[in-house]
Amino acid sequence: MTGFTAWWGLTAIGEARAGDTLVVSAAAGAVGSTAGQIGRLLGCRVVGIAGGPEKCRLMVEEYGFDACIDYRAPDFRARLAAAAPGGVDIYFENVGGAVREAVWPLLNTGARVPVCGLVASYNGAAGAAAAQVDDMLMSLILKRIRVQGFMNADHIGAFDSFEAQMGGWLAGGQLRAAESLVRGLGQAPQAFIGLFRGDNTGKLVLQLED
Ligand SMILES: NC(=O)c1ccc[n+]([C@@H]2O[C@H](COP(=O)([O-])OP(=O)(O)OC[C@H]3O[C@@H](n4cnc5c(N)ncnc54)[C@H](OP(=O)(O)O)[C@@H]3O)[C@@H](O)[C@H]2O)c1
């Protein structure tokens, strides 16, 4: 089951591809050591995170990791950043807490984070703020929730499909475009402030001339 956990997380959720930089926390653990080796077999650059220089040495020399960083070292964050100079494409999350906080700023655009476990929070050892985030992440595990950020401009190639479907709905009266119209440039400041009071319904439109 340990091997299956590592394989599923890395391939199905992490969508591991050759050339990706993969960071694995609890890298010397059962799941982490397997995930790192699978990543290497798939052509990823594999950076482990583990406790202590001996475990880190083992992961590089015996398990074929490209690098392994000791999260207890005082310069942990700097060493992690140096080991992933092109950023992180996949973070295989086993730990949470301070380790997650160190990895998160290194994530690249389009990165994937298989949230497998949060061992740093299991015994209340993570700080209060980190534990709050870990609680939220734990709900992702327990409820198998998928969270995906997006930016509209990246998907402009889908515009024709959008126009065809939405245009049909609009023309057929199945969809209404909500608008709040404000008239006159002089009304612009109040209209803008109104956005934060919730004065508008739908798109707020300022008509420059009365
Ligand atoms: N989602 C699933 O279906 C699924 C299935 C199986 C396991 N899991 C989860 O996957 C994770 C790994 O499981 P595993 O069986 O591989 O665990 P494991 O072999 O027992 O490894 C746990 C390791 O985590 C590290 N660790 C403990 N506390 C830490 C902390 N505060 N900060 C950083 N590292 C810490 C320790 O290694 P160091 O010496 O490096 O600190 C420890 O040896 C766990 O969170 C587990 O709950 C999830």
The ligand as an ORCA input file, in Angstrom:
! r2SCAN-3c Opt
* xyz 0 1
  N      -3.147      9.737      1.571
  C      -2.932      8.431      1.765
  O      -3.652      7.571      1.250
  C      -1.773      8.015      2.627
  C      -1.402      6.666      2.721
  C      -0.278      6.343      3.471
  C       0.418      7.349      4.167
  N      -0.014      8.624      4.085
  C       0.708      9.730      4.738
  O       1.940      9.844      4.077
  C       2.909     10.390      4.986
  C       4.137      9.488      4.988
  O       3.750      8.213      5.432
  P       4.879      7.120      5.667
  O       4.201      5.827      5.956
  O       5.888      7.204      4.583
  O       5.520      7.674      6.987
  P       6.818      7.161      7.717
  O       7.568      6.180      6.920
  O       6.349      6.743      9.062
  O       7.676      8.469      7.796
  C       7.354      9.459      8.659
  C       8.560     10.373      8.709
  O       8.089     11.700      8.748
  C       9.119     12.506      9.252
  N       8.565     13.484     10.180
  C       7.899     13.251     11.323
  N       7.565     14.412     11.941
  C       8.049     15.398     11.144
  C       8.041     16.813     11.238
  N       7.484     17.454     12.283
  N       8.611     17.524     10.237
  C       9.190     16.893      9.191
  N       9.243     15.553      9.058
  C       8.679     14.819     10.033
  C      10.082     11.578     10.002
  O      11.292     11.492      9.242
  P      12.502     12.556      9.444
  O      13.560     11.835     10.162
  O      12.862     12.901      8.055
  O      11.964     13.709     10.252
  C       9.399     10.221      9.958
  O      10.301      9.175      9.897
  C       2.241     10.472      6.341
  O       1.822     11.804      6.544
  C       1.048      9.545      6.196
  O       0.005      9.924      7.046
  C      -1.079      8.974      3.319
*
